Amino acid sequence: MREISQEIKDEYGKIKDKISYEEFLKKMEEYKEENADVSFIDDISIAQMVVGNYITEKNEPTEEVKDFWKVADLETGTQHINLLGRVMSISNVKKFTSKKGREGKLANLILADETGRIRVVFWTENIKLLDKIQEGDVVQINDVEVKQGFREDETHLNLHSSLEKLDPKEYPDLPPYNDKITPLNEVKGDEEVNVVGRITRVPRIRTFDRNGRDGKVASLELQDKSGTMQLTLWNKDTQIIEDLELAEGDAIKVVGAQSRVRNGEVSLNHSWIGRIVKGDFEVPEYQENILKIGDAHEIRNVTLLGLVSKVYDTITFERDDGTTGKVKSLELEDDTGPIRVTLWNDDTDLDVKKMDLLKIIGGNIEFDDYSGTNYRVNTNWNSKLIVNPPIDNDLKVLLNEVGKYLKPVKIGDLNNIEEDGEEVDVVGRVVNLYEPNEFQRDDGSMGMVRTIEIADDTGMVRVSLWDNKAEHPMKEGDAIKIENARSRLGDYQVDLSVGRTSRMVAPSEEEIKALPSLKDVESMIYQTKKIQELAEGDRDVSLSGRILSIGEPTQFTKSDGSSGLVRSIEIADESGVVRASLWDDQANAPLKEGEAIKIENPRVTLRNDNIELSVGRTTLINKISDEEASVPSLEEIEGKLYPSKKIEDIEEGDQNIKVTGEVVDIRGNKILFEMCPNCNKRVNWVDNAYICDICGEEIKKPNMLMIIGLLLEDDTGTISITFFRKAAEEVLGMTTSEAEEIIATTGDEGSLEEKVGDLVGQQITVIADASFDEYNEEVRLNARKTLDIKL
């Protein structure tokens, strides 16, 4: 059972001889349910209602009977009393939500007689009584209760309370009501005043931290014939703006405002007992003075209207006290020029974009050497920002004319730019997306850059994304809009740089519709070629094929001393085969033999009279499905590319020929050869150490190279064939590391001879190249790939 307060127990004591304590509590619960919708009923009031059913003033009076009480005689706990006095103030009606979630209303009235003043609280059910009266009226309020308030004693109405408006002439001794209206320019600090003015600004309601809780504040700008002044509303009083539907141009009367002086300026605070009344008061008509941007000078509290010509990303910073702040810049422009605008904290969340109209009410213009326009506009907590406000049609046409140059540039027109650092906007579709790269700046800090290529229906441009822009989520085919990108003039084309002052945003639906599809873009940008059609120096080519072979990645040392990685693969289509070198990160691409791939923008070179591809950072390799590949199967390619030849028909220079024969002999008994890891040349064992004659160094751990020489025979003749590296591993059925382990275990390299000897008598089919061996004066085969081994 919940704890019962002593006050309730005292109430029960008045009727304990008439009802049991349990019955008393039961009746309290019943009354509470019956009066659940009454906003001001509390437990003590419920207890008093139960007691009232058993005792009355007639048979058991509890207090002196009076027509009305003087304020000075009131004591906490006094009930069912009447008050008489003059209304000195009436507050605006305030809304609240009870702990149980019920919504209610309350209003405060200050009543005065010749002995003092007291607060009178009107609740939801009593609010309608206030319609009868206004400040200065003499009233009698019947059946109220005195309670201890937050500041001092106060009185509360209940369900049975009533109010009568009296003739003030009959009560000459009551304190007079001062209904003087004070001109704004005569308001001094620390006084209670009544003012009338026209609202010239209704700002956004701001939130702030109030000892761990959210507070609210809004400062209206008022104007009368004498001047202007701010009227600040705090916390729940900010709801008055919505309740009275206050807007610029409305005339209001503020009763009981409290003035104060801060930083030499006088302002008004709406008092908890004050009232704001919207009506038809005699004040000057509202005339808005919009400053032309070209007339900007150091001035406070101005109104500007212009077209947003630039928007920059929000920057988060840490204040000296450790708290976090936000700042965002944009540029505003009218027909007289541009100006930089700085938004702070909550204002940075304003949903504003380039080409929007923006109205700033209450901005401060300051001199700024770094803005590019000599001045900037600083907004503050009392500024009002309106995006796309209703404006005169002629002005709208004028500003739209100003914004004609703000539209995104076609990518094909970028090459008309003649200066580095020119800011442009572009809209395009992501065609190529490369991996981000980290780098170290001169000051030792780490940076990040990522290259993408975007295209529209006029061309393609390379874009460098720096630092946090490199982390922008995107994928190939995405439509993207880049604002404030800076031009970079290259040798043959203009690139774009996207850094701190640039923005990456989603294009509009209209802008997306104007872009070609990714497939159309690729067909427009890249020239699709068959392998046989490739020529040295080709640029922007695309080819599709299947992987015939994949070599192991090889590390090497670059000229600057850093390590590099390279891997060779062979790609074929129905027209031919080409070797491709995959460099660094590309060397680790997860590829498999037989897969169909598309290579876009490789570097096409000529080496030893053969076309080769170089695949680096700016080349894209993508796996494609068989349906997309439009290339024959691996078996069809091999059948077309690898013509079969009998041994007697093999000629010097034959490439990629298919030869089938029986292994009749082994050439040489050494299978693993020690190689220098630096220059990849043979090393010699001298004085218990491996020495590289090329590098002139002792090699502690050489690389091992597997070489197998065989003699192949068919019904037309015999030919020597040599298997190197992967080809040797294929024909032997053992990796180089496995062969090293066998030698290390047995201590005898001859232990591998038996494994190689098992090949004698086997029929093998290989793909090989033919060359002339000048030492032995014969044509030999170099195996490229083993297709089949059988008895």
Order of alpha helices (4+ residues) and beta strands (2+ residues): alpha-alpha-alpha-beta-beta-beta-beta-beta-beta-beta-beta-beta-beta-alpha-beta-beta-beta-beta-beta-beta-beta-beta-beta-beta-alpha-beta-beta-beta-beta-beta-beta-beta-alpha-alpha-beta-beta-beta-beta-beta-beta-beta-beta-beta-alpha-alpha-beta-beta-beta-beta-beta-beta-beta-alpha-alpha-alpha-beta-beta
